[in-house]
Amino acid sequence: MLLSQIKEREYRFRLALRMVLPIFALFIALIFHSFVFSKESIDFSFYIESLLIFIFSTYFIFYLIYKGFDTKITDNVSKAFTREYVYKYLNKEIKSFKEYTFLLISVDNLNDINNRYGMSNGDKILFEIVVWINDYLKSKNIVNVPIGHISGSNFIIGLEGNKTKYKSVLELMCLKSEDIQINNIEIQLSGAINDTTFSDNLDYIIENLFELQNQNRESKIAINSEENIDPTELEYDVINALKRKDLVLLTQNVYKGEAIVFRECFIKLKTLNNKILHQKNYMKVLDKLGLMDDYNIVALEKIIQICKKSDDGKYALSLSPTSLRNPFFLIKIKELFYKNESVKNRIILILNENEYYPRIDRYSSILEQLKSFGIMIALDRLGSIHTTFLYLRDLNIDIVRLGSFYTKDKNPSKYKNIINGFCTMAHDKGIKIWAKMVEDEEINTLLKELNIDYLQGKYLAPIEKFEE
């Protein structure tokens, strides 16, 4: 039996006992008056007391029933702990133990299962996966483990001790999960692990687990091997860096033939103690704190200043598409470019998102407004995510960049026909095609043969700190 089911039974039993208490009190009152105060007859005061106890007990029982429905311990579908209960449970565990480890386990193909086999089968999968996890941990002599269903296909598990104690357990679990089939349905699991050395704030830990998992889903298991940054300190540093507009700008040349056509810009933040924050560390924080629009404006202002100080040269900067679709942010961009006409046709905005924006006419209209100010639009990760391909079809853009998947491979020539197809598609629409991560002569020669318009990579030029 799962720990969550045991706790649910314990809670229901305690609730039933509390419901019996008023009736038990009424019975004691009857005995007390019958055998102590009045051996011949029951005094009138007893009836008054009995009536009051009856009214109180009725109210108390209905109150407990109401509160019983209000408190939910197990999830109806998976029978694991609910998110609310497991958060309370794990926060108590964090306070009780010096070292505590958290595992995040996800059913990666749950959406596909729901679409192909129906939601009832998807629900069965969630329950069976919880049972499978519990049984697997029992086989490793890890018992009475809290497993919580925190969202759609995601489960959190709490374990006493340091993460090094459980790292191999999670690795083996993810490997063994490759053979799982429930009702002839293939299951795909992935996991991540971290512990309280990262933070003693449960929300920060869970956010970090999702980040780790997203970074390395293909390898099935993500372990936090990098230097830990305290989340509270990181938030403080990001907020202060934006207030001070303290950015570190790095650039890399992008070539057409032997000529530099523009430079891609990479933004880092500088803390009060001159520590450098990389994008992979602070981008999630910006989204969480609702500061992405502010960051994009500060970064864009920085690029505009650089353009104004130099006589020529174009600069490409990654910008959040969701910010562009914010009407207030769009007004600020228009004001910036209206006041700085000298930077017209010198700034390229690189857009990249995983989900296709359905109001495509509105999105197209926004991009056309930006283009009217001389802003060029580039789409990133062609061939790596489906949204870029769909936007290439639906939007009027200037440049599209290949996903790095095709250039960082040890044998890139095997993708020659695919890259050639992308080139033909882009050129037929009058769009320039751009490839990054050109790391050696082989890939450089191949891309030139395929008529890639713009090339970028360490083989051609390093990433350098921009000196004003």
C-alpha positions as CSV (number, residue, x, y, z in Angstrom):
1,M,0.0,0.0,0.0
2,L,1.2,3.5,-0.8
3,L,2.2,5.9,2.0
4,S,-0.5,8.3,0.7
5,Q,-3.2,5.7,1.0
6,I,-2.0,4.8,4.6
7,K,-2.2,8.5,5.5
8,E,-5.6,8.8,4.0
9,R,-6.9,5.9,6.1
10,E,-5.4,7.3,9.2
11,Y,-7.0,10.7,8.6
12,R,-10.4,9.2,8.0
13,F,-10.1,7.1,11.1
14,R,-9.2,10.1,13.3
15,L,-12.1,12.0,11.7
16,A,-14.5,9.2,12.6
17,L,-13.3,9.2,16.2
18,R,-13.9,12.9,16.5
19,M,-17.4,12.5,15.2
20,V,-18.1,9.9,17.9
21,L,-17.0,12.2,20.7
22,P,-20.3,14.2,21.1
23,I,-22.3,11.0,21.3
24,F,-19.9,9.5,23.8
25,A,-20.3,12.7,25.9
26,L,-24.1,12.4,25.8
27,F,-23.8,8.8,27.0
28,I,-21.5,9.8,29.9
29,A,-23.9,12.6,30.9
30,L,-26.8,10.1,31.1
31,I,-24.8,7.7,33.3
32,F,-23.6,10.5,35.5
33,H,-27.1,11.9,36.2
34,S,-28.7,8.5,36.5
35,F,-26.3,7.0,39.0
36,V,-24.9,9.9,40.9
37,F,-27.4,12.7,41.2
38,S,-30.7,10.9,41.0
39,K,-31.1,7.2,41.7
40,E,-34.9,7.4,41.5
41,S,-35.6,9.8,38.7
42,I,-33.7,11.9,36.2
43,D,-33.6,15.6,37.0
44,F,-35.0,18.2,34.6
45,S,-31.6,19.7,34.2
46,F,-30.4,16.6,32.5
47,Y,-32.8,17.1,29.7
48,I,-31.6,20.7,29.2
49,E,-28.0,19.5,29.2
50,S,-28.8,16.6,26.8
51,L,-30.6,19.0,24.4
52,L,-27.6,21.4,24.4
53,I,-25.1,18.5,23.9
54,F,-27.3,17.1,21.1
55,I,-27.4,20.5,19.3
56,F,-23.7,21.0,19.8
57,S,-22.9,17.5,18.7
58,T,-25.0,17.8,15.5
59,Y,-23.3,21.0,14.6
60,F,-19.9,19.5,15.4
61,I,-20.5,16.4,13.3
62,F,-21.7,18.4,10.3
63,Y,-18.7,20.7,10.7
64,L,-16.3,17.7,10.7
65,I,-18.0,16.3,7.7
66,Y,-17.6,19.6,5.9
67,K,-13.9,19.9,6.9
68,G,-13.3,16.3,5.9
69,F,-14.3,17.1,2.3
70,D,-12.2,20.2,2.5
71,T,-9.0,18.3,3.4
72,K,-7.8,16.0,0.6
73,I,-4.8,13.8,1.1
74,T,-4.7,11.5,-2.0
75,D,-5.2,12.4,-5.6
76,N,-8.3,10.8,-7.1
77,V,-6.4,9.6,-10.3
78,S,-2.9,8.6,-9.2
79,K,-3.6,7.8,-5.5
80,A,-0.4,9.7,-4.7
81,F,-0.5,12.7,-2.3
82,T,-2.1,15.8,-3.6
83,R,0.1,18.8,-4.3
84,E,-1.2,20.8,-1.3
85,Y,-0.7,17.9,1.1
86,V,2.7,16.8,-0.2
87,Y,4.0,20.4,0.0
88,K,3.0,20.5,3.7
89,Y,4.5,17.1,4.3
90,L,7.8,17.8,2.6
91,N,8.2,21.2,4.3
92,K,7.9,19.4,7.6
93,E,10.5,16.8,6.4
94,I,12.9,19.6,5.4
95,K,12.7,21.1,9.0
96,S,13.1,17.6,10.6
97,F,16.1,16.4,8.6
98,K,19.5,18.1,8.1
99,E,19.8,16.5,4.6
100,Y,16.8,15.7,2.4
101,T,16.6,14.7,-1.3
102,F,14.0,15.3,-3.9
103,L,13.3,13.3,-7.1
104,L,11.2,14.6,-9.9
105,I,9.7,11.8,-12.1
106,S,7.7,12.6,-15.3
107,V,5.8,10.6,-17.8
108,D,7.0,12.4,-20.9
109,N,4.5,10.9,-23.3
110,L,1.4,11.3,-21.2
111,N,-0.2,13.8,-23.7
112,D,0.4,11.3,-26.5
113,I,-1.1,8.5,-24.5
114,N,-4.2,10.6,-23.8
115,N,-4.6,11.5,-27.5
116,R,-4.0,7.9,-28.8
117,Y,-5.6,5.7,-26.1
118,G,-8.0,8.0,-24.3
119,M,-7.9,9.8,-21.0
120,S,-9.1,6.8,-19.0
121,N,-6.0,4.9,-20.1
122,G,-3.9,7.9,-19.3
123,D,-5.4,8.0,-15.8
124,K,-4.6,4.3,-15.4
125,I,-1.0,4.9,-16.5
126,L,-0.6,7.5,-13.7
127,F,-1.8,5.2,-11.0
128,E,0.3,2.2,-12.3
129,I,3.4,4.4,-12.5
130,V,3.0,5.5,-8.9
131,V,2.7,1.8,-7.9
132,W,5.7,0.9,-10.0
133,I,7.9,3.6,-8.5
134,N,6.8,2.6,-5.0
135,D,7.6,-1.1,-5.7
136,Y,10.9,-0.2,-7.3
137,L,12.0,1.8,-4.3
138,K,10.9,-1.0,-2.0
139,S,13.1,-3.4,-3.9
140,K,16.0,-1.0,-2.9
141,N,14.9,-1.1,0.7
142,I,13.5,2.4,0.6
143,V,10.0,2.2,2.2
144,N,7.2,4.6,3.3
145,V,8.2,7.1,0.7
146,P,6.1,10.2,0.1
147,I,5.1,10.5,-3.6
148,G,3.1,13.5,-4.6
149,H,1.3,14.3,-7.9
150,I,2.3,18.0,-8.4
151,S,1.0,18.5,-12.0
152,G,-0.2,16.7,-15.1
153,S,2.5,14.0,-15.6
154,N,4.9,15.0,-12.8
155,F,5.6,13.4,-9.5
156,I,7.8,14.6,-6.6
157,I,9.4,12.1,-4.2
158,G,11.0,12.9,-0.9
159,L,13.9,10.9,0.6
160,E,15.9,11.3,3.8
161,G,19.6,11.9,3.1
162,N,22.0,13.5,0.6
163,K,21.4,13.2,-3.2
164,T,24.6,11.2,-3.7
165,K,23.0,8.4,-1.8
166,Y,20.1,8.2,-4.3
167,K,21.8,9.2,-7.6
168,S,22.4,5.6,-8.8
169,V,18.9,4.6,-7.7
170,L,17.4,7.3,-10.0
171,E,19.7,6.4,-12.9
172,L,18.8,2.7,-12.6
173,M,15.1,3.6,-12.3
174,C,15.1,5.7,-15.5
175,L,17.0,3.0,-17.3
176,K,14.7,0.2,-16.1
177,S,11.7,2.4,-17.1
178,E,12.6,1.9,-20.8
179,D,11.1,-1.6,-20.6
180,I,7.8,-0.6,-19.0
181,Q,4.6,-1.4,-20.9
182,I,1.2,-1.1,-19.2
183,N,-1.7,-2.6,-21.2
184,N,0.7,-2.7,-24.2
185,I,1.2,1.1,-23.9
186,E,4.8,2.3,-24.1
187,I,5.8,4.5,-21.2
188,Q,8.6,7.1,-21.3
189,L,10.0,8.4,-18.0
190,S,12.6,11.0,-17.2
191,G,13.9,12.2,-13.9
192,A,15.9,14.8,-12.0
193,I,17.4,14.9,-8.5
194,N,18.5,17.6,-6.1
195,D,18.7,18.1,-2.3
196,T,18.5,20.7,0.4
197,T,22.2,21.8,-0.2
198,F,20.7,23.7,-3.1
199,S,18.1,25.5,-1.0
200,D,15.8,24.8,1.9
201,N,12.9,26.5,0.1
202,L,10.7,23.8,-1.5
203,D,9.4,26.0,-4.3
204,Y,12.9,26.8,-5.4
205,I,14.0,23.2,-5.3
206,I,11.0,22.1,-7.4
207,E,11.6,24.8,-10.0
208,N,15.3,23.8,-10.2
209,L,14.3,20.1,-10.7
210,F,12.2,21.1,-13.7
211,E,15.1,23.2,-15.1
212,L,17.4,20.3,-14.7
213,Q,15.0,17.9,-16.4
214,N,14.4,20.3,-19.3
215,Q,18.2,20.7,-19.8
216,N,18.8,17.0,-20.3
217,R,15.6,15.1,-21.2
218,E,17.4,13.1,-23.9
219,S,19.8,11.5,-21.4
220,K,16.9,10.5,-19.2
221,I,18.5,11.7,-16.0
222,A,19.6,15.2,-15.0
223,I,21.9,15.7,-12.0
224,N,22.8,19.1,-10.7
225,S,26.6,18.9,-11.1
226,E,27.1,22.7,-11.5
227,E,27.9,25.2,-8.9
228,N,24.8,25.8,-6.8
229,I,23.5,29.4,-6.7
230,D,21.2,30.3,-3.8
231,P,17.9,31.2,-5.5
232,T,17.1,34.0,-3.1
233,E,20.5,35.6,-3.8
234,L,20.1,35.1,-7.5
235,E,16.7,36.9,-7.5
236,Y,18.2,39.8,-5.6
237,D,21.2,40.0,-8.0
238,V,19.0,39.9,-11.1
239,I,16.7,42.7,-9.7
240,N,19.6,44.9,-8.8
241,A,21.5,44.4,-12.0
242,L,18.4,45.4,-14.0
243,K,17.9,48.5,-11.8
244,R,21.5,49.5,-12.4
245,K,21.3,48.4,-16.0
246,D,24.6,46.7,-15.4
247,L,25.1,44.5,-18.5
248,V,28.1,42.7,-19.9
249,L,27.9,42.5,-23.7
250,L,29.7,39.8,-25.7
251,T,29.6,39.6,-29.5
252,Q,30.5,37.1,-32.2
253,N,31.0,38.0,-35.9
254,V,28.7,36.6,-38.5
255,Y,30.1,36.2,-42.0
256,K,29.0,36.2,-45.6
257,G,32.0,34.9,-47.5
258,E,35.0,36.7,-46.0
259,A,33.0,39.8,-44.9
260,I,31.5,40.5,-41.6
261,V,27.8,41.3,-42.1
262,F,26.6,41.6,-38.5
263,R,27.4,40.6,-35.0
264,E,25.3,38.5,-32.7
265,C,25.0,39.9,-29.1
266,F,25.0,37.9,-25.9
267,I,23.9,39.5,-22.7
268,K,25.2,38.7,-19.2
269,L,24.3,40.5,-15.9
270,K,26.9,41.8,-13.4
271,T,26.2,41.7,-9.7
272,L,27.2,44.2,-7.0
273,N,30.3,42.1,-6.2
274,N,31.2,41.9,-10.0
275,K,30.1,38.3,-10.3
276,I,28.8,37.5,-13.8
277,L,25.4,35.9,-14.3
278,H,24.9,33.8,-17.4
279,Q,21.7,33.6,-19.3
280,K,21.0,30.0,-18.5
281,N,21.0,31.1,-14.8
282,Y,18.9,34.2,-14.9
283,M,16.3,33.8,-17.7
284,K,14.0,31.6,-15.6
285,V,14.2,34.2,-12.8
286,L,13.1,37.0,-15.2
287,D,10.0,35.0,-16.2
288,K,9.2,34.1,-12.6
289,L,9.5,37.7,-11.3
290,G,7.7,39.2,-14.4
291,L,10.8,41.1,-15.4
292,M,11.3,39.8,-18.9
293,D,9.9,42.9,-20.6
294,D,12.2,45.2,-18.5
295,Y,15.2,43.0,-19.3
296,N,14.4,43.1,-23.0
297,I,14.1,46.9,-23.0
298,V,17.4,47.4,-21.1
299,A,19.2,45.0,-23.5
300,L,17.7,46.8,-26.5
301,E,18.7,50.2,-25.2
302,K,22.2,48.9,-24.8
303,I,22.4,47.8,-28.4
304,I,20.9,51.1,-29.7
305,Q,23.6,53.0,-27.7
306,I,26.3,50.9,-29.4
307,C,24.8,51.5,-32.8
308,K,24.7,55.2,-32.2
309,K,28.4,55.3,-31.2
310,S,29.6,53.4,-34.2
311,D,29.1,54.5,-37.8
312,D,28.3,51.1,-39.3
313,G,27.6,47.5,-38.5
314,K,24.5,45.5,-37.7
315,Y,23.7,43.8,-34.4
316,A,21.5,40.8,-33.7
317,L,19.8,40.3,-30.4
318,S,17.6,37.5,-29.0
319,L,14.3,38.9,-27.8
320,S,11.2,37.2,-26.1
321,P,8.3,36.8,-28.6
322,T,5.8,37.1,-25.7
323,S,7.3,40.5,-24.9
324,L,6.8,41.6,-28.5
325,R,3.1,40.7,-28.3
326,N,2.7,42.8,-25.2
327,P,1.0,46.1,-26.3
328,F,2.8,48.2,-23.7
329,F,6.2,46.7,-24.6
330,L,5.5,47.3,-28.3
331,I,4.8,50.9,-27.6
332,K,8.1,51.3,-25.8
333,I,10.0,49.7,-28.7
334,K,8.3,52.1,-31.2
335,E,9.3,55.0,-29.0
336,L,12.9,53.8,-28.8
337,F,13.2,53.5,-32.6
338,Y,11.3,56.7,-33.3
339,K,13.8,58.7,-31.1
340,N,16.8,56.8,-32.7
341,E,16.3,56.8,-36.4
342,S,20.0,56.5,-37.0
343,V,19.8,52.8,-36.0
344,K,17.3,52.0,-38.8
345,N,18.2,48.8,-40.7
346,R,20.9,48.0,-38.2
347,I,19.2,45.8,-35.6
348,I,18.1,42.2,-36.0
349,L,15.7,40.7,-33.5
350,I,16.1,36.9,-33.1
351,L,12.8,35.1,-32.1
352,N,12.5,31.6,-30.7
353,E,9.6,29.9,-28.9
354,N,8.4,26.3,-28.4
355,E,4.7,26.9,-28.8
356,Y,3.0,28.2,-32.0
357,Y,1.1,31.4,-31.4
358,P,-2.4,30.8,-32.8
359,R,-3.4,34.4,-33.5
360,I,-1.0,34.5,-36.4
361,D,-2.6,37.5,-38.1
362,R,-2.0,39.6,-35.0
363,Y,1.6,38.4,-34.7
364,S,2.2,39.1,-38.4
365,S,0.8,42.6,-37.9
366,I,3.2,43.3,-35.0
367,L,6.2,42.1,-37.0
368,E,5.2,44.3,-39.9
369,Q,5.0,47.3,-37.6
370,L,8.6,46.6,-36.4
371,K,9.9,46.2,-39.9
372,S,8.5,49.6,-40.8
373,F,11.0,51.0,-38.2
374,G,13.8,49.2,-40.1
375,I,14.0,46.3,-37.7
376,M,14.9,43.0,-39.3
377,I,13.4,39.8,-38.0
378,A,15.2,36.4,-37.7
379,L,13.7,33.1,-36.6
380,D,15.9,30.6,-34.7
381,R,16.3,26.8,-34.6
382,L,14.9,25.8,-38.0
383,G,14.6,22.1,-38.1
384,S,14.9,21.7,-34.3
385,I,11.4,22.9,-33.3
386,H,8.2,22.8,-35.3
387,T,7.2,26.4,-34.5
388,T,10.0,27.9,-36.6
389,F,9.0,25.9,-39.6
390,L,5.3,27.0,-39.2
391,Y,6.4,30.7,-38.7
392,L,8.6,30.4,-41.8
393,R,5.4,29.5,-43.7
394,D,3.1,32.1,-42.1
395,L,5.3,35.2,-41.3
396,N,7.2,37.7,-43.4
397,I,10.7,37.5,-42.0
398,D,14.2,38.4,-43.2
399,I,16.5,35.6,-41.8
400,V,16.1,32.1,-40.5
401,R,18.8,30.3,-38.5
402,L,19.4,26.5,-38.6
403,G,19.1,24.6,-35.4
404,S,22.6,23.8,-34.0
405,F,21.7,20.1,-34.2
406,Y,22.7,20.0,-37.8
407,T,26.1,21.7,-37.4
408,K,27.4,20.3,-34.1
409,D,27.1,16.6,-35.2
410,K,30.4,14.8,-35.7
411,N,29.3,13.7,-39.2
412,P,27.3,16.7,-40.5
413,S,27.4,15.6,-44.1
414,K,24.7,13.0,-43.4
415,Y,22.3,15.9,-43.0
416,K,23.3,17.5,-46.3
417,N,20.1,16.8,-48.1
418,I,18.0,18.1,-45.2
419,I,20.0,21.3,-45.0
420,N,19.8,21.7,-48.7
421,G,16.0,21.4,-48.5
422,F,15.9,24.1,-45.8
423,C,18.0,26.4,-48.0
424,T,15.7,25.9,-51.0
425,M,12.6,26.5,-48.9
426,A,14.1,29.7,-47.4
427,H,15.6,31.1,-50.7
428,D,12.3,30.5,-52.6
429,K,10.6,32.9,-50.1
430,G,13.4,35.4,-50.4
431,I,14.7,34.7,-46.9
432,K,18.4,34.5,-46.0
433,I,19.6,31.4,-44.1
434,W,22.1,31.5,-41.3
435,A,24.1,28.7,-39.6
436,K,25.9,28.9,-36.3
437,M,28.4,26.6,-34.5
438,V,30.7,26.3,-37.4
439,E,33.5,24.7,-35.4
440,D,35.8,23.2,-38.1
441,E,36.8,23.3,-41.8
442,E,34.6,20.4,-42.7
443,I,31.3,21.9,-41.7
444,N,32.5,25.3,-43.0
445,T,33.1,23.9,-46.5
446,L,29.9,21.9,-46.5
447,L,27.7,24.9,-45.6
448,K,29.4,27.0,-48.2
449,E,28.7,24.4,-50.8
450,L,25.0,24.4,-49.8
451,N,24.9,28.2,-50.3
452,I,24.2,29.1,-46.7
453,D,24.1,32.9,-46.6
454,Y,25.5,33.6,-43.2
455,L,28.0,31.6,-41.2
456,Q,29.0,31.9,-37.5
457,G,31.2,29.9,-35.2
458,K,34.4,29.6,-33.3
459,Y,36.2,28.4,-36.4
460,L,35.5,31.8,-38.0
461,A,35.6,34.1,-35.0
462,P,35.5,33.8,-31.2
463,I,33.0,35.2,-28.8
464,E,34.5,38.4,-27.5
465,K,33.7,40.9,-24.8
466,F,32.5,44.1,-26.5
467,E,34.6,47.1,-25.6
468,E,33.0,50.4,-26.1
